[in-house]
Amino acid sequence: MLNFALDFSATSRLSSAAGLPLAVNLVPHPWDVSQWSKLFAVVSGPLGLNAVQGYPGYAIASDGAYFHRAIYLQHSGTTGNTYTVTLLVRAGTSGNMRMWVRNLDTNSESNFSGPLASLSGTDGGLTIVENTVLADGLTHRILANYTQTADGTLEFAIGPFSSTVGEDVIIVGAQVEEGLVAHPFNGG
């Protein structure tokens, strides 16, 4: 398990106590959910949570269907490419979440959904590697690996997995990096 130390200097990044390099985070706005694309989801915040020693957190709410979500990255790749996804998430009013990796060119997807506390397993090319509650007792660090199964543009997204209008999940930050090794979170 990696040990993380927070550094909120001008670069606003996490650095590793183990001396590992910061990841190249492919997510352009890793903690500012207001900058992400939305698929029928309603985003509110920043919430001022001071989560993970500084990140404010945003609520991603359903507007009435399970598939409503915020899209944090679209990235073109080829078959066999591998990615590590790190999500910093808190249970919102839904108590659930769904994370997706969707290939827009083949219209195929891998996803996980269910209660945040018990999210685990494998679906298609997506595998939950770790679901750890951080020291604050509220924030989960979810690590997942994804192996691209066909050429195309991938869409990485998260939502509350609820059909109840207004039920939400709280996202603190998102990171996607190439390869199957998780590096310290790089909030950019």
C-alpha atoms as a printed R data frame, in Angstrom:
    type eleno elety resid chain resno       x      y       z
1   ATOM     1    CA   MET     A     1   0.000  0.000   0.000
2   ATOM     2    CA   LEU     A     2   1.268  3.471  -0.860
3   ATOM     3    CA   ASN     A     3   1.579  6.156   1.790
4   ATOM     4    CA   PHE     A     4   0.509  9.604   0.675
5   ATOM     5    CA   ALA     A     5   1.470 13.016   2.008
6   ATOM     6    CA   LEU     A     6  -0.407 16.093   0.874
7   ATOM     7    CA   ASP     A     7   1.297 19.138  -0.586
8   ATOM     8    CA   PHE     A     8  -0.936 22.128  -1.282
9   ATOM     9    CA   SER     A     9   1.750 24.438  -2.551
10  ATOM    10    CA   ALA     A    10   1.262 26.338  -5.808
11  ATOM    11    CA   THR     A    11   1.174 23.024  -7.672
12  ATOM    12    CA   SER     A    12  -1.631 21.646  -5.461
13  ATOM    13    CA   ARG     A    13  -0.536 18.008  -5.710
14  ATOM    14    CA   LEU     A    14  -0.135 14.946  -3.598
15  ATOM    15    CA   SER     A    15   3.392 13.690  -3.259
16  ATOM    16    CA   SER     A    16   4.432 10.277  -2.067
17  ATOM    17    CA   ALA     A    17   6.133  9.595   1.226
18  ATOM    18    CA   ALA     A    18   7.674  6.623  -0.591
19  ATOM    19    CA   GLY     A    19   9.399  8.997  -3.031
20  ATOM    20    CA   LEU     A    20   7.427  7.835  -6.070
21  ATOM    21    CA   PRO     A    21   6.968 10.305  -8.919
22  ATOM    22    CA   LEU     A    22   3.649 12.037  -9.391
23  ATOM    23    CA   ALA     A    23   1.441 10.556 -12.065
24  ATOM    24    CA   VAL     A    24   0.754 12.185 -15.377
25  ATOM    25    CA   ASN     A    25  -2.933 12.737 -14.740
26  ATOM    26    CA   LEU     A    26  -4.890 12.627 -18.007
27  ATOM    27    CA   VAL     A    27  -7.920 14.288 -16.349
28  ATOM    28    CA   PRO     A    28  -7.751 18.011 -17.235
29  ATOM    29    CA   HIS     A    29  -9.688 19.191 -14.136
30  ATOM    30    CA   PRO     A    30  -9.111 16.448 -11.548
31  ATOM    31    CA   TRP     A    31 -11.022 18.034  -8.673
32  ATOM    32    CA   ASP     A    32 -13.115 20.765 -10.346
33  ATOM    33    CA   VAL     A    33 -16.212 18.801 -11.320
34  ATOM    34    CA   SER     A    34 -17.894 21.995 -12.567
35  ATOM    35    CA   GLN     A    35 -15.544 21.738 -15.586
36  ATOM    36    CA   TRP     A    36 -16.574 18.160 -16.460
37  ATOM    37    CA   SER     A    37 -19.145 17.228 -19.116
38  ATOM    38    CA   LYS     A    38 -22.499 16.077 -17.785
39  ATOM    39    CA   LEU     A    39 -24.866 13.450 -19.113
40  ATOM    40    CA   PHE     A    40 -28.134 14.561 -17.471
41  ATOM    41    CA   ALA     A    41 -26.345 14.848 -14.109
42  ATOM    42    CA   VAL     A    42 -26.664 17.963 -11.970
43  ATOM    43    CA   VAL     A    43 -23.428 19.155 -10.355
44  ATOM    44    CA   SER     A    44 -23.304 21.405  -7.306
45  ATOM    45    CA   GLY     A    45 -20.339 22.832  -5.459
46  ATOM    46    CA   PRO     A    46 -17.694 23.435  -4.532
47  ATOM    47    CA   LEU     A    47 -19.006 22.101  -1.236
48  ATOM    48    CA   GLY     A    48 -16.192 23.436   0.960
49  ATOM    49    CA   LEU     A    49 -15.639 20.024   2.542
50  ATOM    50    CA   ASN     A    50 -11.894 20.533   2.917
51  ATOM    51    CA   ALA     A    51 -11.787 16.838   2.052
52  ATOM    52    CA   VAL     A    52  -8.424 15.133   1.844
53  ATOM    53    CA   GLN     A    53  -6.822 18.221   3.400
54  ATOM    54    CA   GLY     A    54  -8.025 20.762   0.891
55  ATOM    55    CA   TYR     A    55 -10.112 19.534  -2.013
56  ATOM    56    CA   PRO     A    56 -13.622 21.004  -1.743
57  ATOM    57    CA   GLY     A    57 -15.755 18.178  -3.156
58  ATOM    58    CA   TYR     A    58 -18.697 18.404  -5.562
59  ATOM    59    CA   ALA     A    59 -22.052 16.629  -5.576
60  ATOM    60    CA   ILE     A    60 -23.067 14.785  -8.735
61  ATOM    61    CA   ALA     A    61 -26.847 14.279  -8.602
62  ATOM    62    CA   SER     A    62 -29.198 12.163 -10.658
63  ATOM    63    CA   ASP     A    63 -31.887 13.908 -12.632
64  ATOM    64    CA   GLY     A    64 -34.054 10.780 -12.578
65  ATOM    65    CA   ALA     A    65 -32.175  7.826 -14.135
66  ATOM    66    CA   TYR     A    66 -29.429  5.413 -13.076
67  ATOM    67    CA   PHE     A    67 -27.155  6.344 -15.998
68  ATOM    68    CA   HIS     A    68 -26.892 10.087 -15.186
69  ATOM    69    CA   ARG     A    69 -23.232 10.951 -14.740
70  ATOM    70    CA   ALA     A    70 -20.367 13.400 -15.016
71  ATOM    71    CA   ILE     A    71 -17.656 12.639 -17.558
72  ATOM    72    CA   TYR     A    72 -14.166 13.441 -16.340
73  ATOM    73    CA   LEU     A    73 -12.144 12.278 -19.357
74  ATOM    74    CA   GLN     A    74 -12.431 11.383 -23.030
75  ATOM    75    CA   HIS     A    75  -9.246  9.779 -24.318
76  ATOM    76    CA   SER     A    76  -8.374  8.054 -27.615
77  ATOM    77    CA   GLY     A    77  -6.524  4.769 -27.390
78  ATOM    78    CA   THR     A    78  -5.910  1.405 -28.957
79  ATOM    79    CA   THR     A    79  -6.603 -2.204 -28.059
80  ATOM    80    CA   GLY     A    80  -4.423 -3.392 -25.207
81  ATOM    81    CA   ASN     A    81  -3.745  0.044 -23.681
82  ATOM    82    CA   THR     A    82  -3.924 -0.047 -19.903
83  ATOM    83    CA   TYR     A    83  -5.030  2.628 -17.441
84  ATOM    84    CA   THR     A    84  -5.229  3.091 -13.688
85  ATOM    85    CA   VAL     A    85  -8.176  5.105 -12.377
86  ATOM    86    CA   THR     A    86  -8.056  6.699  -8.920
87  ATOM    87    CA   LEU     A    87 -11.280  8.179  -7.565
88  ATOM    88    CA   LEU     A    88 -11.592 10.048  -4.270
89  ATOM    89    CA   VAL     A    89 -15.275  9.697  -3.398
90  ATOM    90    CA   ARG     A    90 -17.658 10.145  -0.469
91  ATOM    91    CA   ALA     A    91 -21.067  8.559  -0.121
92  ATOM    92    CA   GLY     A    92 -23.737 11.089  -0.937
93  ATOM    93    CA   THR     A    93 -27.469 10.869  -0.392
94  ATOM    94    CA   SER     A    94 -27.782  7.867  -2.747
95  ATOM    95    CA   GLY     A    95 -25.234  5.809  -0.794
96  ATOM    96    CA   ASN     A    96 -24.281  4.346  -4.178
97  ATOM    97    CA   MET     A    97 -22.086  5.147  -7.127
98  ATOM    98    CA   ARG     A    98 -21.408  3.919 -10.623
99  ATOM    99    CA   MET     A    99 -18.142  4.300 -12.466
100 ATOM   100    CA   TRP     A   100 -17.966  3.754 -16.227
101 ATOM   101    CA   VAL     A   101 -15.414  3.280 -18.926
102 ATOM   102    CA   ARG     A   102 -17.243  3.464 -22.242
103 ATOM   103    CA   ASN     A   103 -15.800  3.051 -25.732
104 ATOM   104    CA   LEU     A   104 -17.697  5.608 -27.803
105 ATOM   105    CA   ASP     A   105 -16.658  4.006 -31.111
106 ATOM   106    CA   THR     A   106 -17.873  0.480 -30.298
107 ATOM   107    CA   ASN     A   107 -20.714  1.534 -27.952
108 ATOM   108    CA   SER     A   108 -19.435 -0.921 -25.329
109 ATOM   109    CA   GLU     A   109 -18.803 -0.262 -21.658
110 ATOM   110    CA   SER     A   110 -17.503 -1.694 -18.430
111 ATOM   111    CA   ASN     A   111 -18.957 -0.374 -15.191
112 ATOM   112    CA   PHE     A   112 -19.356 -0.932 -11.474
113 ATOM   113    CA   SER     A   113 -22.367  0.098  -9.480
114 ATOM   114    CA   GLY     A   114 -23.664 -0.359  -6.007
115 ATOM   115    CA   PRO     A   115 -23.020  0.755  -2.442
116 ATOM   116    CA   LEU     A   116 -19.783  2.739  -2.190
117 ATOM   117    CA   ALA     A   117 -18.557  0.725   0.795
118 ATOM   118    CA   SER     A   118 -18.772 -2.625  -1.007
119 ATOM   119    CA   LEU     A   119 -17.788 -1.739  -4.580
120 ATOM   120    CA   SER     A   120 -15.517 -4.518  -5.854
121 ATOM   121    CA   GLY     A   121 -14.978 -7.067  -8.613
122 ATOM   122    CA   THR     A   122 -14.391 -7.137 -12.362
123 ATOM   123    CA   ASP     A   123 -16.564 -6.109 -15.306
124 ATOM   124    CA   GLY     A   124 -15.161 -6.480 -18.828
125 ATOM   125    CA   GLY     A   125 -11.788 -4.759 -18.912
126 ATOM   126    CA   LEU     A   126 -12.380 -2.894 -15.618
127 ATOM   127    CA   THR     A   127 -11.177 -4.295 -12.272
128 ATOM   128    CA   ILE     A   128 -11.494 -2.695  -8.836
129 ATOM   129    CA   VAL     A   129  -8.054 -3.127  -7.264
130 ATOM   130    CA   GLU     A   130  -8.658 -1.310  -3.985
131 ATOM   131    CA   ASN     A   131 -11.467  0.450  -2.127
132 ATOM   132    CA   THR     A   132  -9.927  2.048   0.967
133 ATOM   133    CA   VAL     A   133 -11.461  4.462   3.456
134 ATOM   134    CA   LEU     A   134  -8.959  7.253   4.103
135 ATOM   135    CA   ALA     A   135  -7.979  8.619   7.512
136 ATOM   136    CA   ASP     A   136 -10.865 11.138   7.528
137 ATOM   137    CA   GLY     A   137 -13.248  8.173   7.797
138 ATOM   138    CA   LEU     A   138 -15.457  9.489   4.974
139 ATOM   139    CA   THR     A   139 -13.443  9.549   1.762
140 ATOM   140    CA   HIS     A   140 -12.878  6.366  -0.220
141 ATOM   141    CA   ARG     A   141  -9.880  5.964  -2.518
142 ATOM   142    CA   ILE     A   142 -11.011  3.636  -5.271
143 ATOM   143    CA   LEU     A   143  -8.282  2.247  -7.516
144 ATOM   144    CA   ALA     A   144  -9.319  0.463 -10.693
145 ATOM   145    CA   ASN     A   145  -7.406 -0.934 -13.646
146 ATOM   146    CA   TYR     A   146  -8.781 -0.909 -17.174
147 ATOM   147    CA   THR     A   147  -7.492 -2.717 -20.259
148 ATOM   148    CA   GLN     A   148  -8.851 -1.311 -23.514
149 ATOM   149    CA   THR     A   149 -10.586 -4.063 -25.489
150 ATOM   150    CA   ALA     A   150 -10.965 -2.215 -28.824
151 ATOM   151    CA   ASP     A   151  -9.564  0.855 -30.565
152 ATOM   152    CA   GLY     A   152 -11.554  4.021 -29.949
153 ATOM   153    CA   THR     A   153 -12.303  6.997 -27.757
154 ATOM   154    CA   LEU     A   154 -12.855  6.102 -24.122
155 ATOM   155    CA   GLU     A   155 -15.158  8.012 -21.806
156 ATOM   156    CA   PHE     A   156 -14.466  7.804 -18.059
157 ATOM   157    CA   ALA     A   157 -17.438  8.828 -15.874
158 ATOM   158    CA   ILE     A   158 -19.000  8.664 -12.400
159 ATOM   159    CA   GLY     A   159 -22.536  9.065 -11.124
160 ATOM   160    CA   PRO     A   160 -24.786  8.341  -8.113
161 ATOM   161    CA   PHE     A   161 -26.429  5.174  -9.562
162 ATOM   162    CA   SER     A   162 -29.884  6.373  -8.584
163 ATOM   163    CA   SER     A   163 -33.163  6.992 -10.386
164 ATOM   164    CA   THR     A   164 -34.310  9.382  -7.649
165 ATOM   165    CA   VAL     A   165 -34.037 13.025  -8.670
166 ATOM   166    CA   GLY     A   166 -31.496 14.817  -6.488
167 ATOM   167    CA   GLU     A   167 -29.782 11.782  -4.967
168 ATOM   168    CA   ASP     A   168 -26.043 12.253  -5.279
169 ATOM   169    CA   VAL     A   169 -22.503 10.996  -4.834
170 ATOM   170    CA   ILE     A   170 -19.690 13.302  -3.672
171 ATOM   171    CA   ILE     A   171 -16.564 13.365  -5.808
172 ATOM   172    CA   VAL     A   172 -13.393 14.824  -4.343
173 ATOM   173    CA   GLY     A   173 -11.032 14.081  -7.237
174 ATOM   174    CA   ALA     A   174 -10.330 11.860 -10.238
175 ATOM   175    CA   GLN     A   175  -7.126 10.638 -11.823
176 ATOM   176    CA   VAL     A   176  -6.519  8.486 -14.895
177 ATOM   177    CA   GLU     A   177  -2.981  7.478 -15.762
178 ATOM   178    CA   GLU     A   178  -1.534  5.193 -18.387
179 ATOM   179    CA   GLY     A   179  -0.274  1.811 -17.161
180 ATOM   180    CA   LEU     A   180  -1.362 -0.480 -14.354
181 ATOM   181    CA   VAL     A   181   0.585  1.111 -11.500
182 ATOM   182    CA   ALA     A   182  -1.110  3.628  -9.231
183 ATOM   183    CA   HIS     A   183   0.947  6.712  -8.449
184 ATOM   184    CA   PRO     A   184   0.175  9.393  -5.869
185 ATOM   185    CA   PHE     A   185  -2.809 11.551  -6.762
186 ATOM   186    CA   ASN     A   186  -1.853 14.526  -8.914
187 ATOM   187    CA   GLY     A   187  -4.463 17.240  -8.560
188 ATOM   188    CA   GLY     A   188  -2.724 19.386 -11.178
